[in-house]
Amino acid sequence: MYPGSRIAVSFMENVKKWFLPIAQKHRLSQGRERMNCPCSGCKNLLLEPDNVVLSYLVWHGFIKNYFVWKFHSEEDTSSTDGG
């Protein structure tokens, strides 16, 4: 999803700085202890603790084409109802 190597320190820093705080806030607003994991292995289907999500994202990377964080607070406005 994001350019550059997942091994690079900047990838982990950016996930910590941008993705996790927003995803954590969304998770808390829903009263959940775990969040959907957007790594390429879990594909937003599994709920994991925040620290596991970070580890999985560094290890596996984000699911392909996950540009709208629809499971982590953003609304997907790309689909239309034809009307």
Helices and strands as residue ranges (DSSP letters): H 9-14, I 15-19, H 20-29, E 35-36, E 47-48, H 50-60
